[in-house]
Amino acid sequence: MKPFSPTRRRFLQGTVTGVGIALAATTSFANASSGDIVTIAVFNAAGQPLGMRNVARIIKTPTEWREQLSPQSYRITRQNGTERAFTGRYWRLPEEHGLYRCICCNTALFDSSTQFHSGTGWPSFWQPIAAANVNQHRDTRFGIVRTAVSCSRCNAHLGHKFHDGPPPTGLRYCTDSAALVFVPTAAT
C-alpha cells in the first residue's frame, strides 16, 4: 500500500474537516431555526405594557399545530385561510376593553380600543398593539396584490392590511376571529 503523501493527507484532512463543518453547519442551522429569537412588545394580563422582550420563536410541526388548534383555526393560521364574513366570534365590537392575542402563541396583537366597525364582517383594527408583534408581507394569491399580516412570534396568518381605515392611521387590519383570542382587561 502506498504511504500517504503530505499533499494527499492534507486533501483528506481538508475533506473530512469540510464534511464536519458542513454537518455542524446543518446541525447549527436546524438548532437555530428551532431556537430563533424574536423581539416583541409584551403586555401583562391587565393589558399594561411590560416593554420589549427577546423571546423564542415558536415553531411546531403541522401535527403539533393540529393537536392545539381547531380545524378552522388551523386552516386560517397555518394554511393562510379565511373565515366567511359575519361568521367569526369577534366581528362585532366587544362590550368591554381587552386585548386580542394570537390563538397559537398568546402574543398580544391588537387592543380593543383600536377596533372599529368596518362593515366588512371581520374584526378590524386601525393599528396593531405594537408594530413588532406583527409581520407584513406581500400576498399575490388570487391575482391581486395585498399585504398579509402574521404574528411575529409564531408566524400565524392573521389576515390582511388595507388602506381604507379610519383616522388616525387610515389603515384597516382585517383579521380572522379564528386567529384571535379576546382577553378582557380593566380599561386603562
N, C-alpha and C positions, 0 to 999 in steps of 0.2 A: 504494500500500500504506500502510496506516495505521501510524504510528510506535508503538513500544511505549510505553505509559504506565508510570510508575513502579509503579503497582499491578499491572499485567499482568506487568511484568518481575519483580517480587518473587514473584508467583504462579508463574511459570515457573521461576525460580531455586529457589524452595522445592520445587517438584515434582521438578526434576532432582536437587536435593540429597537429597530424600526417597527417590527411587529409588536414588541412590548409596548412601545409608545402608542401605537395605533390602538391596541387593546385598552390601554389605560385611558386614552382619549375617549374611546367609545364608552367605557365604563363611567368616566367622569361626566360625559355628556348625558348619559342616561340618568346618573345620580343628580346632575344639575337640573335636568328637566323635571324631576320629581321633587326637587328641593328649591326651585326658584323662589326668590324673594320679591315681593311687590310692596309698594308703599301706598297705603290708603289712609283716609281720614277715618278715625274710629269714634263711635258715639256710644254712650252708655245707655242703660235701659230707660232713663228719663229723657233721652234724646239730646243730651248735652255733649258737645264735642270734647274729646279727650286728646286731640292732637293727631298728628301724622305718625303712623307706626309702620315699621317694616314687618311684614307677616309672610308666612309661607304661602305660595300659590297652591291652590287646591286642584289636584289632578287625580281623576279617578277613571277607572275603566268604564266602558258602557254598561257592563253588568252591575258594577257598583252604583252607578247613577240610577239604573233601572230599579234597583232594590230600594233606593232612597226616595225616589220621586213617583208621583202618579204617572200613568201613561201620558196624560195630556201635558203635564209639566215637563216630562222627559222630551216629548216631541217638540215642544216650544223651546226649551232652554238648551237642549243638546243637539237638536236637529234643525234649528232655525225656523221652527213652525210659527203659526199664529192661531189665535182663537177667533171664533166668529164675533163680530161686533155685537155689543149689548148682551153678551153671554157671560162674561167674566164677573167675578165677585166684587171687583173694585172699580168698575167703570163709573159708578156714582160717587159723588164726593162723600168722604167719611163725615160722621156726625161729631167725631172727637179728633183731637190733634194726635198725630202719631208719625212714625217712620215706616216707610216701605223698605223692607230688607229683601235681599236675594233669597229665594226659596232654596237654592243649592248650598249657600255658604254663610248666610246670615249677615253679609256685608250690608251696611246702610247705603241705600241708593237714592231715595227721594224723601223729602219732608212733605207732609200733607199740606203745609202752608203754601207750597208751590203748585199744588194740584188745582186744575181748573176744569170746568165742564166744557169740553171741546165739541160736543155734539157728534163725535165720531163713534162712540160706543166702546172706547178703550180708555183706561186710565191715562190722563195726560198731565204733564208737568212742564212748567216753563224753565226749569233748570234742575240738574241733579243736586243732591245734598253736598257733594264735593266732586269737582272735576276729576280728581284722582281715582274716584271709585267706579267710574265708567270708562270704557274704551269705545272709540268710534272708528268705524272703518267703512270704506266704500262697498256698497252692495249693488251689483248689477244684475241680479237674478230677475227673471221675468221681463227682461228687455228695458228696464228703467233704472235710472241711477238714484240710489237712496243712500242715506247714512245709517248703517246698522249700529245699534248700541248694545254693548255687552258688559257684564260685571268684570271689573279689573282683577278680582281675586280668583274666580273660578271659570271665567270666560263663558258664563251662561248668557245665551241670547235673551235680550230683554224686549227688543222692539226696534223702532226707528226714530230718528230725529228729523223734524221738518221745520221749515222757516215760516210757518203760518200761525204762530202762537201769539199770546197777548204780551203787552209790556210787562216787565221792563226788558225782557230779552228778545221777544218776538219769536221764540222757539217753542216747539211742541215736541216733547219726548213722549211719543206714543208707545205705551208699553202693554204687555200682555199680563193680565191678572195672574195667570198660572205661573208666571216667573217671579211673583212677589209674595211676601207675607207682610200684612199690616200689623204693626205693634203699637197699640195706643200708648201715649206718653202724656205727662202733665204739660199743659201749654206753658211755654216759657215767656 
